Amino acid sequence: MPTINVVVGTLPPSLVSYGGQVALPTLRIRFNILCELMTLSSSVAPLEKVPLETYVPPAKPSLIGLSRTEIADRLGEIGVASAQRKMRTQQLWHWMYVRGAKAFDEMTSISKEMRAQLEQHFTVDRPEVVAEQVSNDGTRKWLLRLPSGDGFQKAHEVECVYIPETDRGTLCVSSQVGCTLNCSFCHTGTQRLVRNLTAGEIVGQIMVARDRLNDWADRETPTGSRLVTNVVMMGMGEPLYNFDAVRDALLIVADNEGVGISRRRITLSTSGVVPNIIRTGDEIGVMLAISLHAVRDELRNELVPLNRKYPIAELLQACRDYPGSSNARRITFEYVMLKGINDSMDDAKLLVKLLKGIPAKINLIPFNPWPGTKYECSDWEQIEKFSEYIFNAGYSSPVRTPRGRDILAACGQLKSETEKLSVREREALRAMAMTD
């Protein structure tokens, strides 16, 4: 009978036989049974996924995303004298984040010898743009490839979205390939968690946007006459499950001598990783948004399974304790409107009651459909009633205008090419966008 070699430890004990060999017909039968058991056991989504991979840097790593101290240390490793490291670090910092230099040859204030030395050991590479889509409303979505230093590991991809408005330009940035969480209404949540992004890959998304928009010029006016004026950590992934890299990246983004976007124009959105909420205020100091979506634990347990670990009361206490929150620095509560699920007037009343005492605004999000979802968007009339009640209770309650639906760039629709949509899925999504 034909056999196949297996690695002991990769299969359950019942499948390991014949001294590490399994008969093919037996393996096939037992594998089918195993799959059925796994399907049954996975009917309740786990709270958190485990990353499938870790980042492997390329042979010549990029300096993008390193702190000044880390850059100085790298310079020391290649023989730069200690007396020169601070000056060289500042020169590199300026060329990377103020000028947007893509190669050391562009850094003309640095000697040719030093540029050659840097070129030998490092790069200033950012993620590679492999596709760009432009919506009929002006929204742009970039598919970005993240190179890996592991020859056996495929280059993964994430999506980044630019949303232009009359008074601002907002860049929606990803923090993971896939997502740790399993929010039932979110398309990204259906993906595997492949790995966390590095600080350089997070900052790199903003640099790519400025490259594509030719947005490296004026630094004098309040917004720098910039096209990218605001950054929201609302792309793929749960930022607070990649805290260190997100913190390091956003400190560079907010650095006046770096990317130069004010902390008040940077918003980090979390589904409620309570232990890292206070750390966000203390160590990053940006604006906070909470993906709330329900006012009762039993419903939020279904919509946002992380709620089983950090229930609503615990989450809202962390918001009350958030450093620096005030009427001038309100916490945004995001609430996706799901027809017949969380959009009743009783829900609106309980939402107002729950948020009492928290400097808050409520951002109502019409549900953006995707193939296979069981949810529908609330009727517009019901959304308006819900919004009006909240507004009359004293809270700002804007309804987020869906942007980029026709290019699958709207809230909850991002899904990287790591898990490609089928042609049928793409056609269905576009049909949904065209008929809304």
C-alpha positions in Angstrom: 0.0 0.0 0.0 1.4 3.5 -0.8 2.6 5.5 2.2 3.5 9.1 2.9 6.1 10.3 5.4 4.8 12.7 8.1 6.6 14.7 10.8 5.7 13.3 14.2 4.1 16.2 16.2 2.4 17.8 13.2 -0.5 15.2 13.3 -2.6 13.9 16.2 -1.3 10.7 17.9 -4.0 8.7 16.2 -2.6 9.6 12.8 1.0 8.8 13.6 1.7 5.1 12.9 3.9 2.8 11.0 7.0 4.5 12.5 6.2 7.9 11.0 4.4 6.6 7.9 0.7 6.6 7.3 -1.1 4.6 4.7 -2.7 7.0 2.2 -6.3 5.7 2.3 -6.1 5.6 6.1 -4.7 9.1 6.2 -7.4 10.4 3.9 -10.2 9.0 6.0 -8.7 10.1 9.3 -7.9 13.6 7.9 -11.6 14.0 6.8 -12.7 13.1 10.2 -10.2 15.5 11.8 -11.5 18.3 9.5 -15.1 17.7 10.6 -14.0 17.8 14.3 -12.1 21.0 13.7 -15.1 22.6 12.0 -17.4 21.7 14.9 -14.9 23.0 17.4 -14.5 26.3 15.5 -18.2 27.1 15.4 -17.5 29.5 18.3 -14.9 32.0 17.0 -11.8 32.3 19.2 -11.2 35.6 20.9 -7.8 36.2 19.3 -5.8 34.6 16.5 -2.1 33.8 16.8 0.3 35.2 14.1 1.3 32.6 11.6 4.7 34.2 10.9 7.2 36.7 12.3 9.0 39.4 10.4 12.3 38.5 8.9 14.3 41.6 7.8 16.0 41.7 4.4 19.8 41.4 4.2 20.0 45.2 3.8 17.4 46.5 6.2 15.6 49.8 5.8 16.2 52.7 8.2 12.6 53.7 8.0 10.8 53.2 11.3 13.9 53.3 13.5 14.2 55.8 16.3 17.0 58.3 16.4 18.8 56.2 19.0 18.4 53.0 16.9 19.8 54.8 13.8 22.8 56.0 15.8 23.4 52.5 17.0 23.2 51.1 13.4 25.7 53.8 12.3 28.0 52.7 15.1 27.8 49.1 13.9 29.2 50.1 10.5 32.0 52.1 11.9 30.7 55.7 12.0 32.6 57.6 14.7 30.6 58.3 17.9 31.3 62.1 17.5 29.5 62.0 14.1 26.6 59.8 14.9 24.2 62.5 16.2 24.8 64.8 13.2 24.5 61.9 10.7 21.3 60.7 12.4 19.8 64.2 12.1 20.7 64.4 8.5 19.2 61.1 7.7 16.1 61.9 9.7 15.6 65.1 7.7 16.1 63.5 4.3 13.8 60.6 5.1 10.9 62.3 6.8 11.0 66.0 5.6 12.3 65.5 2.1 11.0 62.0 1.5 14.3 60.8 -0.1 14.0 57.3 -1.7 17.7 56.7 -2.0 20.9 57.7 -0.2 22.2 59.3 -3.5 19.5 62.0 -3.1 20.9 63.1 0.3 23.3 65.7 -1.1 24.2 67.2 2.3 25.9 63.9 3.2 29.4 63.2 1.8 29.7 60.8 -1.1 31.8 58.5 1.0 29.2 58.3 3.7 26.4 57.8 1.2 28.3 54.9 -0.4 28.9 53.4 3.1 25.2 53.7 3.9 24.2 52.2 0.5 26.4 49.2 1.2 24.5 48.3 4.5 21.0 49.9 4.4 18.1 51.2 2.4 15.4 53.7 2.8 12.8 51.5 1.1 9.2 51.7 1.9 6.4 49.2 0.9 6.1 48.6 -2.9 2.9 49.7 -4.6 1.5 46.8 -6.6 -1.9 48.2 -7.4 -3.7 51.5 -7.1 -7.4 52.0 -7.5 -9.2 55.4 -7.6 -12.9 55.6 -6.6 -15.4 57.7 -8.4 -15.6 59.8 -5.2 -11.8 60.4 -5.2 -10.8 57.8 -2.6 -7.6 56.0 -3.4 -6.6 52.5 -2.3 -3.1 51.2 -2.6 -2.2 47.5 -2.4 1.3 47.4 -0.8 3.7 44.6 -0.9 6.0 44.0 2.1 9.3 42.3 1.2 10.6 39.5 3.4 14.2 38.5 4.1 13.1 34.9 4.3 13.4 33.2 0.9 10.8 30.6 1.9 8.3 33.2 3.0 6.1 34.9 0.5 5.9 38.7 0.4 2.7 39.7 2.1 0.4 42.6 1.2 -1.8 45.1 3.0 -4.1 47.8 1.9 -3.9 51.6 2.7 -6.7 54.1 1.8 -6.6 57.8 1.2 -9.8 59.8 1.6 -9.8 63.4 0.3 -12.2 65.9 1.7 -12.6 69.7 1.3 -10.9 70.5 4.6 -8.6 67.5 5.1 -7.1 64.4 3.6 -7.2 61.3 5.8 -5.0 58.3 5.4 -6.3 55.0 6.8 -3.3 52.9 7.8 -3.0 49.2 8.6 -1.2 47.6 11.5 -1.3 43.9 10.7 -1.4 41.5 7.8 -4.9 40.2 8.5 -6.3 40.8 12.0 -6.0 39.3 15.5 -9.8 39.7 16.0 -12.9 38.0 14.6 -15.5 40.8 14.5 -18.4 39.1 12.8 -19.5 42.2 10.7 -16.0 43.0 9.4 -14.5 41.5 6.2 -10.9 41.9 7.5 -11.9 39.9 10.5 -12.5 36.8 8.3 -8.8 36.7 7.4 -6.1 34.8 9.1 -3.6 36.8 11.2 -0.4 36.4 9.2 1.9 38.7 11.1 2.3 42.1 12.8 3.7 45.0 10.8 6.9 46.6 11.8 7.2 50.3 12.7 8.9 50.9 9.3 6.0 49.2 7.5 3.5 51.4 9.3 5.4 54.7 8.7 6.1 53.5 5.2 2.4 53.6 4.3 2.3 57.3 5.0 5.5 57.8 3.0 4.1 55.9 0.1 1.0 58.1 0.2 3.1 61.2 0.1 5.2 59.7 -2.7 2.1 59.0 -4.8 0.4 62.3 -4.1 3.6 64.4 -4.5 3.0 65.6 -1.0 6.5 66.3 0.4 6.6 70.0 -0.2 5.5 72.9 2.1 6.2 72.6 5.8 5.4 76.3 6.7 1.5 76.6 6.8 -0.5 75.0 9.6 -1.3 71.8 7.6 1.7 72.3 5.4 -0.6 72.7 2.4 -0.5 68.9 2.6 -2.8 66.5 1.0 -2.3 64.0 3.8 -3.3 66.0 6.9 -4.8 63.3 9.2 -3.9 59.7 9.9 -6.3 57.1 11.3 -5.2 53.6 12.5 -8.3 52.0 11.2 -7.0 49.8 8.4 -6.3 46.1 8.6 -5.5 44.8 12.1 -6.0 45.6 15.8 -3.4 48.3 16.6 -3.2 47.6 20.3 -2.2 44.0 19.6 0.9 45.4 17.9 1.4 48.1 20.4 5.2 48.6 20.3 5.4 48.9 16.6 2.4 51.2 16.4 3.7 53.4 19.2 7.2 53.7 17.6 5.7 54.5 14.2 3.2 57.1 15.4 5.9 58.9 17.4 7.8 59.4 14.1 4.6 60.5 12.4 4.0 63.1 15.2 7.6 64.2 15.4 7.8 67.9 14.4 11.2 67.1 12.8 9.8 63.9 11.3 6.6 63.3 9.3 5.1 66.3 11.2 1.4 65.4 11.7 0.0 66.7 15.0 -1.1 64.2 17.6 -4.5 65.8 17.5 -4.7 64.8 13.8 -3.8 61.1 14.5 -6.5 58.8 15.7 -6.0 55.2 16.9 -9.0 52.9 16.8 -9.3 49.8 19.0 -11.9 47.2 19.5 -11.2 47.4 23.2 -7.8 45.9 24.3 -8.2 47.4 27.7 -4.7 47.0 29.2 -3.2 49.0 26.3 -5.7 51.8 26.2 -4.1 53.7 29.1 -0.6 53.0 27.6 -1.8 54.6 24.4 -2.6 57.8 26.2 0.6 57.8 28.3 3.1 56.6 25.6 1.7 57.9 22.3 -0.8 60.7 23.3 -3.0 60.5 20.1 -6.7 60.7 19.8 -8.7 57.5 20.7 -11.5 55.8 18.9 -13.4 52.8 20.3 -15.1 50.3 18.0 -18.2 49.9 20.3 -21.0 48.7 18.0 -23.3 47.4 20.8 -24.6 48.5 24.1 -25.3 45.1 25.6 -22.6 42.5 26.4 -24.5 39.6 25.0 -24.7 41.3 21.5 -21.2 42.7 21.6 -19.9 39.2 22.5 -21.2 38.2 19.1 -20.2 41.3 17.1 -16.9 41.8 18.8 -15.9 38.5 20.5 -13.1 40.3 22.3 -15.9 41.6 24.5 -15.9 38.3 26.3 -12.5 39.1 27.6 -13.0 42.9 28.2 -16.7 43.6 28.7 -18.3 46.9 28.1 -18.1 48.2 31.7 -14.4 47.5 31.8 -13.8 49.1 28.4 -15.7 52.3 29.3 -13.9 52.6 32.6 -10.6 52.6 30.7 -12.1 55.4 28.5 -13.0 57.4 31.6 -9.4 57.0 32.7 -7.8 57.8 29.3 -5.0 60.4 29.8 -5.7 63.8 28.4 -9.4 63.2 27.4 -11.5 66.4 27.6 -14.2 68.2 25.7 -11.4 69.4 23.4 -10.0 65.9 23.0 -13.1 63.7 22.9 -13.0 60.0 22.5 -14.8 58.8 19.4 -17.1 55.8 19.7 -17.7 54.0 16.4 -21.1 52.4 16.0 -21.9 50.4 12.8 -25.6 50.5 12.0 -26.9 47.0 11.5 -30.6 46.6 10.5 -32.7 45.0 13.2 -29.6 44.2 15.3 -28.4 47.3 17.2 -30.3 50.2 15.7 -33.4 50.4 17.9 -34.3 53.5 19.8 -33.8 51.5 23.0 -30.2 51.0 21.8 -29.8 54.7 21.3 -31.1 55.5 24.8 -28.8 53.0 26.4 -25.8 54.3 24.4 -26.4 57.8 25.8 -26.7 56.4 29.3 -23.5 54.3 29.0 -21.4 57.2 27.8 -22.5 59.6 30.5 -19.5 61.4 31.9 -17.1 60.5 29.1 -16.0 63.4 26.7 -17.3 61.7 23.6 -18.7 61.9 20.1 -20.5 59.0 18.4 -19.6 58.2 14.8 -22.5 56.3 13.2 -21.2 54.1 10.3 -23.7 52.7 7.7 -22.8 49.0 7.3 -20.7 48.3 4.2 -21.8 44.9 2.9 -19.5 42.1 1.7 -20.2 38.7 0.2 -21.3 36.1 2.7 -22.2 38.5 5.5 -25.5 37.9 7.3 -25.9 41.6 8.2 -27.7 44.4 6.4 -27.3 48.2 6.7 -30.0 49.9 8.7 -32.6 51.9 6.7 -31.5 55.5 6.3 -34.6 56.8 8.1 -33.7 54.7 11.1 -30.1 56.0 11.1 -31.4 59.5 11.0 -33.7 58.9 14.0 -30.9 57.2 15.9 -28.5 60.1 15.2 -31.1 62.8 16.1 -31.7 61.2 19.5 -28.0 61.1 20.3 -27.6 64.7 19.1 -30.5 65.9 21.2 -28.9 64.3 24.2 -25.8 66.5 23.8 -23.5 64.4 21.7 -22.1 65.0 18.3 -23.3 62.1 16.2 -22.2 62.5 12.6 -23.1 59.7 10.1 -20.0 58.6 8.3 -20.4 59.0 4.5 -19.4 55.7 2.9 -16.3 56.3 0.8 -14.6 54.1 -1.8 -17.2 51.3 -1.8 -16.8 50.8 -5.5 -13.1 49.9 -5.0 -13.7 47.9 -1.8 -12.1 50.6 0.3 -14.9 51.4 2.7 -14.9 50.7 6.4 -14.9 47.0 7.1 -14.3 46.0 3.5 -10.5 45.8 3.4 -9.0 42.3 2.7 -5.5 41.9 1.6 -4.3 40.0 -1.4 -2.8 37.5 1.0 -6.4 36.2 1.0 -7.6 37.1 -2.4 -11.2 37.7 -3.2 -12.7 35.6 -5.8 -14.0 37.2 -9.0 -17.5 36.4 -7.8 -16.9 38.1 -4.5 -15.5 41.2 -6.2 -18.4 41.4 -8.6 -20.9 41.0 -5.7 -19.2 43.8 -3.7 -19.2 46.2 -6.7 -22.9 45.4 -7.3 -23.6 46.2 -3.7 -21.8 49.5 -4.0 -23.6 50.5 -7.2 -27.0 49.8 -5.8 -26.7 51.6 -2.4 
